[in-house]
Every structure is written in structure tokens, then in C-alpha cells.
Amino acid sequence: MSESKPPTPTPGDTYKGWLFKWTNYIKGYQRRWFVLSNGLLSYYRTQAEMGHTCRGTINLATANIAVEDSCNFVISNGGAQTYHLKANSEVERQRWITALELAKAKAVDMQANSDDSGDECPAVPPTSGQGGGCRNSEVQSTLRTLNSKVEDLTTCNDLIVKHGSALQRSLSELEAIRVGGDMGEKIRQVTERATLFRITSNAMINACRDFLSLAQTHSKRWQKALQVERDQRIRLEETLEQLAKQHNHLERAFRGATVLPSSFSNPALGSKGGASGKGDASDEDDDNEFFDAMEDPAEFITVPADPKYHKRSGSNVSGLSSEIGMDDQSVNFDELSLASNPESPQPLELEPVRQRRTRIPDKPNYYLNLWSIMKNCIGKELSKIPMPVNFNEPLSMLQRLSEDLEYYELLDKAAKCQSSLEQMCYVAAFTVSSYSTTVHRTGKPFNPLLGETFELDRLRECGYRSLCEQVSHHPPAAAHHAFSEKGWSLRQEITLASKFRGKYLSIMPLGSIQCLFDKSNNHYSWKKVTTTVHNIIVGKLWIDQSGEIDVVNHRTGDRCHLKFAPYSYFSRDVPRKVTGVVTDKEGKAHYVLSGTWDEKMEFSRVMQSSKGENGTEGKQRTVYQTLKAKEIWTKNPLPEGADNMYFFSSLALTLNEPEDGVAPTDSRRRPDQRLMEDGRWDEANAEKQRLEEKQRTTRREREREAVKAASSPEEAEAGETGTEASEVSDETDTEDSPPHTPVASSHGPSHPHYLMEGKEGSNGAQIKSAHQDNYQALWFEKLDDPVSGEVLHVYKGGYWEAKDQGSWDICPDIF
């Protein structure tokens, strides 16, 4: 059944054989090939599998070995692995038990020795090529052999002591007895014990001879290997010394030859910089970094810096700006430069006019299976999916848009900048900061009703006012306008497109954001990246932002290219990483931005750039030599208990706080949203259905009026048909969806204007869409932007004047 083995295998040797292993109650015990080697017991289905497929391995150092009966025994390591084994016979079982016990004792001893000597023995670096690995393996094998011989000597020594004591007792008994019939029996016992003692002594002598022979054989080899290692160490030390000298020489040559490109046009700067370049830079060598270009942003190179850049930029920033004489490329990119600028408006001491709330009612723990709702919606238009408030947060999409202003201070600082490139850095940081509130916010905001508004009046506290309005229902679109006393204004029109693929939900914002500065007339525009909600079916929901953003200054041609790296489990980069490069209209880089969209952003001044080696995808990387990075934005910490308040920020907690004097269409007055915030979700769901039905009824009335206003009977007849179709489709149309947006279909265009424009009938005539609507926004009007060339809703005025007068007669009754 098994191979012939000695009763007690030598420790360290490989022990192999067939055993029966318990598999399950159906198959019972199955014959498996077991191998015991180096304290590990492994098994295979056949001997042929030993070279490629191991079915299981258990470490005997932590295992417990128990005997059940004459042929059965159990090996377990504490519950994770348990082997129920059966030998062919009791003798075979005893051989395995003996071998396993010896292997376990050796494994425990080796582990203890390794733990005790781990801190004392320095790690020896492996040599190059395969020689180091082979040599190390040979040494380990020799040490194992010597250890086994030492254990044999120990065993033989114990046996000699045992048999020697027995022989001594027999001799004593022999002397004590009288000559008689028992004499022959005692002499026979003494003879046997003496024979055992002689055999054991011979084994001891042989083991000692083998150990001595092995030690002598390997002693010379080890001495030679040790000498080789010493020689290699000496050569490595000499090589490192030479490299250090070469590095020092190259560093000096680099410092002497490197100057700013702009110094060629300003000899005075070159002469002054040359004098300072001879100073000691040992304390500032780590201030200069090399950033790869956007083709491969994951790698960065750091080299020693010329200290003259740092000393001037840190201690006399404005002096460097005046010496360089750049037309629009000031180096004063910290707050010191802003404060020292006489033309920049000084910050005002603004005191809050009211105490804002810091808490809302805790989120109730209501369970609802999202998959039970979403499983029938794969491939459908998400605007047709009714969603309960259980998946919402007590804020509307208009309020979420207003949250973009949480870090309005970045735009305040940007308005003070003299350099358009420096201003671009603050605008780019503001762009990234708008995503910081989404990292834990997995709840869906309420989709606004048509005509719904939201104002955020922080004029006295923060110096700005903001207004949002839902300007379209098909496709759903929201317009936003904000202006500040600090000299900037922000406007955006956002339409959301979405794709649901079962495991995740992708939300693609359509539309642009524009920022204008009064003093410089700089006009910036950019678009948002894609938001992805993961684990829709199973697991904890989490949100990721990915894509690229181009922030463009339409007046100067400056551009900032931001890249939001998608999260990857196998990536070595920091999660939620964002990188960016600010370039002028000629494509020359001036600033490098880096950080994460949920924590902070930093930016660095580019001193020089050069083409580096090819990246992983064969693209040539640009290497940027930059000054030390400075922090430009940091996320505000969440308030205490935010995990029970939908992970709202301090600003978000105040957005739905009731206020006097707001318009009757303001989101704060929305009843279903208010009920949800108070924790009355069942009532909120009923109120939500009432509002949706009211919106559908109002919309049908507008469509009928549009049909009656048609210029010809043919169009009126076609419009009536479309209205009837609209009424049918509206039975399933809701104001709320995750998110409430048009979705690309395999049967038609994905562009959102497809739902607004006309389509051809069966007779080829152009008829109006089923959602023909004559709705006009109340506070915004659609205009062609001459700068960006886009069509968007722009604030036309009148809201804040109506608020001052308390006159809201023109507002519709939507709630």
C-alpha cells in the first residue's frame, strides 16, 4: 500500500506514502498521495500531480495531531484545516505519527529560533543572477542536513544513557545474586543489554563521524563563499563612493548651468541669480520636484533644486515678480502675495446675521431592497421609474447645485489675483472642490418640480447670493446663477444623463459651468465629470468620480487640463486622485496641480520642462521641474454625527432650514421633502405621489394650450394626437428617478434635444414632439453665449428685487 519506510524517519527528510483522506459523506474516504517535507504536509490525488497541482497543505508547526483508533488519526490547525486520515495498518499509522511528531517538533524549534534570531542576524542582500539563489539554497540544505545529524546525535545520546543505566543495573543485580539456577537468565539479560549498548554506541560513533565529515567538507566551501561575499561588499562600497562623487559633480554642474528661461531676456536677473546659486542648498534640495505630464501622471521624479528659486519665492515673492518682469506670469502664488497686493481688495470682517442650525433629525433605519425596484428597469428610460423617498436625501437637486459654493473662498482669492494663470489655479481648485461632498453621499436628491427654485442668500455672511430654478421638464434641466461682492459671478445649466447597467449607475452631467471675473474680464468655462454609483445590487454603495475636465479662459486662451483617475483595486496610486497642468495659449506649462477630490489639492510653479523617456504606453512623458508644492484647498471636516445625518456637510445642514421671505416655489417649502427630513417617510411618499400627479395635470393643460395656439388646423390635429399620446405616457412619467434624465436608447439618438425637437410622422410631415410645451422659465431666459458659443439659460433679473418687495404674485402654485 505504501512505500517501505523506516519506523522513525530522519527529521528533515521527505516522507511520502498513500493514505485515505475523508472527503464527504457521499464519497467517504478517498486514496490520496501525502508528502511530508520541511514541516508541511501536502497531499495530491496521484503522484503525477506533485509537479503541478497541490490539493492542500497544512503547517505542522501550529497543528494538533490526535490518534482516534488503530488506523485513524486527525491533523488540525485550529479549525481552519482538519484532515481525517486513515492508514492501511496500525504499523503504517504509527510510522506516520512518528514522522509527523518529529516534523512538528522540528518545525516548532525552527520557528522559535527564527523568531529569536530575526533581529540579531542582518539580512544578506542576494547576489545578481541565479547564483545567489542557488548558493542560498545550497547553504540552507546543508544546514538542514547538519541539524538532522545533530538531532540524531541527541537521540543516540539519550539511548546510550538509557541503555547504559540498564546495563549498570543488570551488572549490580548479577553481583548481588548467588550462584544458582537464576544465573543463566541474568547473564543472558546482561548480554542482551550490553549488545544494545554496543549497537547504540556504534550508531553514536557513526553519527559523530558523519557530522565531522560534513562539517569538514563544507567548512572550506563556506570560508570561500564568505570571502567572496566580503570581496563583493568591498567592491560595492567602492562603487557607491564613486557614484556619490559623480552625483556631487553632476549636481554642481547642473546648478551652474541651469537658469530660468526668462532670465535670457533679463540679464540683471541672471547676474543676481548666479551669485545666489553658489550658496549651500543642503536644506532645500527636496523642494524641487519633477512631475510627469498628463500622459502618465502616476510617476513623479525628484531632483535637487537650485536654491535661488526657493529663497526668492519664499522670502521675497513680490521682489522676484518685479525682477522677472513677466507680463502675466507672477510667481506670487501664495496668500502672502495676495495680501501684499495694494490693488487687491482687503478681506472684510463679515459676521453672521443669524445662527444657522448644526443638526437635522437622524436618518430613520427603514429597510428597502433597491434591487426589487431596479431589476425590472434595466435598459429602460430612468425618467419613467418611480422611486420612493427611501433612497433620497432631504435635499433637492437645486440645493445640491448650490453646494458647489461651499468653497466660495477660492473664487474670492481668484478675484484678487493679478495673474490669469494663477487665477486659473484657484478656479481649477474650485472645480475639484465641488465633488468633495459626494464621497459619502449615496442618497439621491429630490428631482425638482418644473418652476421650483432655491435661493441661497449669504450676502451679509459670505458676500454672495445664489439662485437656482428648474427651467425644463423634458429634458430635466436646472439653471444656476450666483454673484459675489468680491467681483465674480458663476452660472451653469446642468442636464443629467444616466446609464444603469445592473451593477452600477453612471451619471453624466451635460451642460457647462461658467465663471466670470469683473476686474480682469476673464471668462472661464468647464464641464463636469462622470459620477458612478457602484454596488447597486449587492454590497455597500460607494461613489467614484472619473473623467477629464478642461477649464478654459476664453479671454487669454489659458487652459487647465484636469484628470480624475477612476478608482482601481490594483492601482498603486492614491484613491480619488486628481492631477492637472495649467498652460498658456502657446501650450507652455506654468503650474502643476495634484491631490484628491475628497481631501485637498496642491499646486506648484513650473520652473522648467523637458521631454522624458517613453511611458508604459509608449507615449513620451513631459517632465516638469517645479517649486515646492503649496496647499490651495482642503476639505472642511464633516460635523459631528454626520453619519446619522446623510453625511451632510455644515453647509448642507443649513440648506433646507426654513427661512422667511423666500419664494413660494422655494425647495424649502416642498412638503414631501420636509416630511422626509422629519423622518415621516410614509407620509412623504404619499405627498410625493400627489405632487407628481399635480405636475402631470398642469403639464397637460400647458400642452393643450400650445395645441390651441397652433397656426394651422393640420398642426393642431397633429398636436392633439401628440397630446393624447402624452397623456398616456404621463401615467408612468414621474418627476423623480435615479436620476430623472433621458437615457441613450438603442432605437434612437442619445442627445437630450431629441426629446424636445420635432420628428417625422408616417406621411413624412414634420410634427411636434409628444411633449410639446410652451413653458417659459420665470427668472432665467435662454440666450446664445457669444464667448463660449453655447446656448444656455441666463439669469434675467428680478428675483432679488421681488424678495425685497415681498411680491411673489408671478410665482406659480407648484406645491
N, C-alpha and C positions, 0 to 999 in steps of 0.2 A: 504493500500500500504506500509506504513512504520509503524514502531513501535510508540507507544504513547510516546511522549516526551514533557517535559515542554517547554514553548516558549523560555526560555533562560536557556540552560543547565549550570550547575555549572562548572566553569572553572576547568580544570584538570580532570574532569570525562570523561569517554569514551562515545562518541556519535555515534550511529550506525543507519543505515537505508538504504532503497533502493533508488537509483537514476538512471536516464537514462543518459548514457555517450555516446557522439558522437564518433563513431569508424571510419567510412569512408563513401564515397558517395554511396557505394553499400549496406552496412548493415545499415547505418544511426545510430539512437540512439539505444543502447542496454542496457538492465537492468543489473545493477551491484550493488553489496553489498559494501557500503562505511563504513569505520571505522575511526573516528576522535579521536586520542589519543596522548597526550604529544606533541602537536604541529605538528603532522604528519597526513596527510590524505592519507589513503591507500584504495585500492579497490580490490575486488575479484569477480569472476564470480558467486560464490554461497557462502552461509555461511559456507558450509563444507570445503571450501578451506582456511579458516582462519588459520588453524593449520599447513599448509604446503606450500601453493602457493600464494604469493602476486603478483598481476598483475602490480602494480605500486604504487609509494609513492611520495608525494610532501611535501616539508618542508614549512610550512606556515610562518616561520619567514622571509623568503625572497619572499613570494608570494604576488601577487596582486589579489584582489577579486573584480570582477565587475559584476553588475546586468544588464542583457540585456532586459528582459521583465518580465511579471508577474510570469513566471515559470522558466525561463532560467537564468543561471549565469555562469561566466567563472572564472577559477582559473589558474593563470600563474605565473611562476617564472623567467620571463625574456626571454623566447623563447625556453629554453631547454625542458620545460614541459608545456603543456597547456591542461587543462581539460575543455571541453564544457559540462556542466551538465544541466539537466532539472528535476525539481521536479514534483510531481503529482498534486500539487496545490500551490496556492500563499502562503497559510499559511505554508505549508511544506517547501517551498523555504525560507520563512522568518525565520523559525526555524533554517535551515541550515546556513543561512547567519549570524544570531546572534551567533550561536555556533562557526562558523569559525572565525568571527571577535574577539570574546573573546579568542579563542585559539591562534589566531595570536598575539594579544596584550600580552598574557602571554608568548608566545614563544620569542617575541622580548625582553620583560623585562628580562626573564631568561637568554637570550644570552648576554644582556648588563651587567647584574650582574655577569655572568661568566667571561666576559672579564675584568671587573673592579677588580674582586677579585681573578683573576687567579694567580697573582704574590704575593698576600698577604697571601693566605691560603697555608700552606705547605701540600704537598702530604702525605697522610697517607698510609703506606705500608699495603697491605692486609694480614690478618692472614692466617694461614695454613688451608688447608682443605676447606670444603664447608661453614663453619661457617662464615668466613669473608665476603663472597659474600652475604649470606643470611642476615647478620646483616647490611651490607651496603644498601642492597635493602630495608630492613625494615625502616632504617633511612630516605632514600630518599622518600619512600612512605609517612611516617609521615610528613616530611617537605612539601611535596606537599599538603597534607590534610590541614595542618596549613595555608599554603599560600592561599589555596582556601577559608578558613574561614576568613582570613584577608581581602581578596578581597570582600567577602560577607559583612563584616562589613563596608568596604569603600562604597560599593553600598548602603547599608542601611543608612549610614550616609548622603550620598548625597540626598537620598529620604526624609529623615527626615527634612533636611534643606529646600528642595523644598516644601514639604507639610506644614511644619511649617510656611514658609513665606506666602504661600497661605492662610493658616488659619488666620494668623495675618491680612492680607489684608481684609479678609471677616469680621472679627470682627470690624475692623476700619470702613468698609462700613456700618455695622449694626448699629454702634453708630451714624453714620452721617445721616442716613435716618430718615424720620419722620414716625410715626405710620400710616399705611395705608394698601392699597391693596398689596404693594410690600413686606410687612413684612414677609408674609408666605414663599415667594420664597427665600428671603435672609436667613431666618432661615433654610430652607431646604439645601441650599448650605453650610452654616456653619456646619450643622450637617454632611453632607457628607464628607467635608474636615477634620472635627475632627475625623470621623471614619477612614479615610485613614491615618491620623497622628497616631491614636492609633494602627492601624494594623502594620504600619511601625515601630513604637516604640517597639511593641511586637516582631516583627521579629529581630530588633536590639538587644533586650534583650536576645532573644533565641540564636542568633548567638554568643553574648558575653558569654553566659553560656556554649555553646558548645566549644568555643575556650578555655575558662578557664578549662573546664573539660578535654579536650585533653592535654592541657599544664600540668595540674597536674598529669594526668595519665602517660605521657611519661617522666616527669621530673625525677622521681625516676629511671626509666629504663635507661635514658641517664646518670645519675650520676653513676649508677652501671657499665654501659658499659665504661664510661670514666675511672673509677677506674681500670677496668680490663686492659684497654689499658696502663695505667700508670704502672701497675704491670708488664705487658709483656715487656714494654720498659726497666724497671729496670733489669729484668732478661736477656734481650738481651745484655744490656751494660755489665753486669757481665760476660756473656758467651764470648763476644768479648774480654774482658780483659784477661780472662783465655786462650783463643786461641792465643792472642798476646804473652802471656808469654810462652806458649808451642812452638810457632813458633820461638821465640827468642832462646829457649833452644835447639830445633832441629837444628837451624842454627849454633849455636856454636858447637854442637856435629858433625854436618856434616863437618864443617871446620877443626875440629880437627882430623877427621878420614879419610878424602879424600886426597889422594896423587896421583901423576901421576903414571901410571903403570910402566913407565920406571925407576922411582926412586927406585924401588926394586932392580934393577941391579946396581944402583949408589948411595950408602949410602951418599955420600957427598952432593948430591942434596937434599936428604931427610932431612938432618940436616939443610941445609941452608933454604930450603923451610919451615920447621917447625917454624923457628924463624919469618919469614915474615908472616906466616899465622895468627899470633896473632894481626896483625895490624887492624886498622879501615877500613872497606870495605864499609862504607855507601855510598861513592861516586861511587863505581864501581859494586854495586850489579846487575845493569841492563846490565852489559857487557856480562853476561853468558847466553846462550840460549840453549834450547833443541829442536832439530829438529826431527820430526818423520821420520822413514825410508820411502823408496820409495813405500811401500805397501799402505800408506795412507798419502801422502805428504801435505794434506790440513791443518793439525793441527800441531801447534808448542807449546811447553811448555817452559816457562821461570822460572828459579830458581836462587837464589843468587849464586854468583860465589866466588871462592877463589881468593882474590886479588893478590896473588903472581904470578899467570899466567899472569895477565894483566900488572902488573908493569914491569915484566921482558920482556914481548913481546913488550911493547910499548916503553920502555926506553932503554933496553939493549938486543935487539933481538939477536945479534950475540953472546953476552955472554951466553944467555940461550942455544943457539945451541951448544956451546962448552962444557957447563956443562952437558947437556943431553947426549951428545956423541952418538947420533943416527947415524947409518951408512948412511941412506938415507932419513931422516925424519926431515929436518931442519924446525924450526919454523919461520925462516925469510922469511915471505911470503909477505912482502910489498916492496915498491920501495927502502926504506932505506937499506934493506939487499942487494939488487942488486947493489946499488951504493957503498956500503962498501966492496963488494967482490973484492979483489985485482986481482983475476984471470978473472973477467968478463971484457969484452972489454968495454971501455968507449964510451958513445954515441958521434957520430961525428956531428959536426955542418954542416949540409947539406943545401945548398942554392939552390933554384930552378934555373934551367938553362934557363927557359923560362916562360913567363906569360901565364898561362892557361886561357881559356875562362870561364866565370862565367854565361853565359846565352846562350840559344838557342832560335830560333823563337817560339813564343807561339803556343800552340796547336790549330788548327782551330776547330770551332764548327760545325762539319759535323754530321748530324744525320743518323744513320743506325740501323735498327732493327736486333739485333743479333738473335732473335728467328726465324725470317723469314729464316735464313740460317741454324740454328741448328735443327729446328723441324723435318727436313727430315733426320737427321743424327743420331738419337738415335739408339744405337745398332750397328752402322757401325764402320769400322776402320777409326779412325780420320785422318790417313795419306792420305785418299782419299778425304778429304773435302777441296775444295779451299776456302781460306779465304782472303778477301780484306784487304788492309792495314789500313782500318778504325779502326780495333781492335788491331793494332800493336802499338808499341812504336819504335822510330827510333834508335833502338839498336838491334844487333843480339844476339843469344844465346851464342855465343863465348864471346861477350862483357859482358853479364850478368854473365858468369862464372868468368871472370876477376874481376868483382865487389866483389868477395869473399875476395879480397886482400885489401879492403878499410881499414880494421883494422889490417894491417900487423904489427903494433907496438906490438901487443900481441905475435906474433911469435918472434919478436926481443927480447922481455923480456923473453920469454920462453927459448931462446937460451942461456941466461945468467944464468939461474937457475942451482944451484948445486944439487938440489933435484929433482929426477924424479917425485915425487908426486906433488911437487909444479909446476913443468913444465906441468904436466897433467892438472892442473887447468887453466893455460893460454891457452893450446891447446883446452880445452873444451869451454872456453870463446870465442875463435876464431871460433869454430864450431857454437856457437849460434849467434855470430855477423853477420855471413853471411846471416841471414834471416832478419836483421833489415831493409834492403832496400825494402822488399817485402810488407810491411804493407799497403802502398797506391798504389803500382804499379800493377794496374789491366790490363794494356796493355800487349799484348803478344809480346815477342821479335821475330824478324825475324828468321826463321829457316835457318841455314847456308847451302849454296850450298856445294856439295862434293868438298873437296880440299880447301875450304875457310879457311883463317887464320885470326888471330888477335894477334898483339903484343902489350904489354903494357910495354914500356921501361921507368922505373923510377929509373934507376941505380944511376944517379947523385943526384936526389932529395930524394929518399927514400931508395936506396941501393938494389933494386930488379929488376928483369926482368921477364916477363911473356909471354908465347906463347900458343895459342890455335889453334887447327886445327880440322876441320870436317873430321874424318877418315873413316866414313862409312855412306852409304845412306840407306841401308836396313839391320838391323835396323839403324836408325839415331843415331850416336854416336859422341861425341866430346871428344878429349883428351886435357889435360891442363898440362902445366909444368911451374913452377916458381922457381927461386932460388934467394938467397939473399947473400950479402956480410957479413951479420951478422951471417951466419952459419946455415942456414936452407934451405930446399927445399920442394916444395909442388907439388904433381902430382895427377891427377884424370882423370877418364874416366867415363862420365855420359851418360847413355841412359835413356830416359824418357818413361815411360808407363803411359797411361791415361785411365780414365773411365768417360764417360759422361752419367749422369743419368737424364737429363732434367732440374733439379733444380740446380745442382751443377756439377762441373768438378773437379775430383781428379787427381792429377799429382804425380806419384810415381817414383822418381829417382832410377834408377838401376845402380849399379857400386859403387866403393869405392873411398874414398879420402885418400891419404897417405901423411904423413909429416915426414921428416927425419931431424935429427939434427947432424951436423958434429962432434961436440966436444964429445958428450955423446954416439953417435951411436944409440940413441933412435929412434925407428921406430913406428910411430902411424898410425892407420887406423880407419876409421869410415865410416858410410853411412848416407845419408840424410833422412829426414822425409818426410811425405806426405804433399803436398800443396793442399789445397782445395779452389776453387773459387766458392763462393756462389752467389745466386740470378742471375743465368744465364738468366732466363726468365723475371722476374719482380723484380723491386727494384734496389737499388744501389749495384753494385758489391763490394764484400769485400773478403779478403783473410785470411785464417787461416792456421796455421802450427800445425800438431799433429803427435804423434808417439813417439818412443823411439830411442835413439842413444847410442851405446856402443863404446866409444873411448878406444882402446886397445893399450897398449905399448907392442909390441911383444918381446922386449928385456928383460924387467923386469917382465912382467905379470901384471903390474898395469892396472887398469880399471876404467873408469868413466861412470856411467850409468846416462844418461840424459833423462828426461821425459818432453815432450812438451804436456801440458794439452790442449785438444780441447776446444774451446770456448763453453760455455753453458749459455743460458739466465738465468737459475735458479741457477747457481753456485754462491757461495759467494766469491770465490777466485778472485784474480786479473786476469783480462783478459790477455791472451797470456803468462801465467805463465810457467816458466821452473824451474825444480829442478833437482839436481844431487848429487851423492855421489861418492867420489874418494876413491877407496880401493886398497890395495896392492894384491900381488898374493895369500896371505893367506885369503883374504876376509875381512881384518880388515879395518875399515873406518878411513880415515885421514883428509878429507876435506868434507865440505858440501857446495854446490853451490845453489843459488836461485836468482830469478829475473824474467825478462820478455824478450822475444826475440826481442822486438821492442824498448826497452828503456835502460836497464842496467842489469848487473849481479854482484853479490857479492859472496864472498866465506869466509868461516870460518874454523878455525883449530879445529878439534875434539879432546877434552881432554879425554873424557870417553864416553863409550856407554853401554847401558843396554837394556834389553828386557822390553817393556812396556806392557800395557793392550791390549786386542784384539781390532782391529779397527772395522769399521762399517761392513766390510765383513767377520769378523771372523778371519782375519789374525793378527798374533802377530806383533805389531809395535816395531821397534827399536828406542830408544830414544838416541839422540846424545847430549852430553854436549859440547858446543863449545865456543870459544872465540868470542869477538865482531866481527861482520861481517865487511869486508873491501871491498870496491868497486874495481872491477877488470876491468870492461868495462862499458863505457857509450856511447850511440849513439850520433853521431855528429848531430847537428841541420841541418835541411834542408835549402838550400839557399832561399833568399827572392824571392817570386814569384814562388815557386816550384809547386804550384797547377796548374799553367798555362804551366808548362814545364814537364808534365808527372810525376810529383813528383820525379824528378831525384835528386840524391844527388850531392854534389860538385864533387865527382869523376866521377859519371855517366855523368855529363855535359861535361866532357873532353874526354870521350871515343871515340866519333865519330868526334872529332875535326880533320880536315885534317892535316897530317904530311908528311914531305918529307922523302924519303928514305925507306918507308915501302914497303913490298912485293906487287906485283900487285894483289895478291889474298886476300889482307887485307880487312876486313869488311868496313873500312873507304872509300874504293873505290867502294863499291857496289852502283850502280846508283839508284835503286828503294828506298833504304834506305835513300840515300842523298836527293832524291826528296821529300820523306815524311817529313824529318826533315825541309825542306824549306817550307812546307805547300802546296806543289803541289801534292795533293793526287790522282787526276785523272791520271796524268802522271805517278805517282808511281805505280798505279795499272796496267797500260799498260806495264810498264817496268818490273814489276814483272812477268806478264804472259810471256813476251819474255824470261826472264831468266829461267823460269821453262821449257819452250819448248826447249831451248838450252840445258839444263841439261838432259832432256829426250833423245834428239838426241845423245848427247855424250855418254850417258849410253848404248843406243842400239848398238853403234859402239863397245864399250868395250865388250858387251856380244857376239857379232858376232865374235870378235877376240878370245874370250875364247872358243867359239864353234869350230872354225877352229883349235885351238890348242889341241883339244881333242885327246886322244891317240888311239881311236878305232872308226871305222865307226858307230857302234851301238850307242856309246855315242854321236857321232857327230849328228846322226839323232835325238836322243832324245833331245839333246841340241838345235837343230834347231827348233824342235817343241816347246820347252820351250821358245825360243826367240820370236817366233811368238805370243805365249800367253802373253809374257812380253810386246810386242808392243801394244797389245790390252789393257792390264791393265794399261799401262802407259798413255793412253789417258786421264784417270781420275786421275792419280797419280800426286800430286803436291809436291813441296818442302816445302810447308807451311801448317800447320794445327795447331789446338789448343789443345795440341801441336802435332808436327809431330812425332808420335810414334806408335808402334804396340800396339794393344789392345787385351785383352783376349777375346776369342770368345767361344761361347757355342759349337762350332763344332770342336774345335781344341785346342792344347796346348796354354798356355799364355806365355810361356817362349820366350824371344826375339830371341834366337838362332833357333827357329822353322823356322824363315824366312830365315835363312842362310844355314841350313843343307839340305841334300837331303831328298827325300820322295819316297815312292814306287809307281811304275806305276801299270797299270792294270795287267800286266804279272808278277808282283812280283819283277821285276828288280829294282835295286836302280838307280834312275836317278837324275840329278841335279835339283835344285830348278829353278823356272821360273826366279828368279833374280840372276842367276849365274853371277858373276862379278870377274874380276881379278884385281881390283883396289888396289893399294898399297899406303899407306899414304906417304907423302913426307918427313915430318920431324919427324915422330914417327914410331916405329916398335912394333909389338906385341910380348910380352915376358911373360914367366912364372915367377911370383914373388916368389922367394924361401922363403921369410919371411911370407907373408900373404897367400901364396898358390893360388893366383888369377892370371888370365890371363888378361893383360891389355896392352894398348899402352904406351910405354915409350919413352921419347924424346931421339933421337939418335944423336943429334947434327947437326951442320952445318948451322943453320939459322942465328945466330948472326954473324958468320964469313962471310956468304953471304951478310949480310947487311953492314958490314964494307967494303967489297969489291964492293958493289953496283952491284953484279952479281945475277940476278934473271932469268937466262936463263932456269932453270929447272922448273920454275913455269908454270902451265897450264893457258890457257886463259879461265877463267870461267865467266867473266863478259862481 
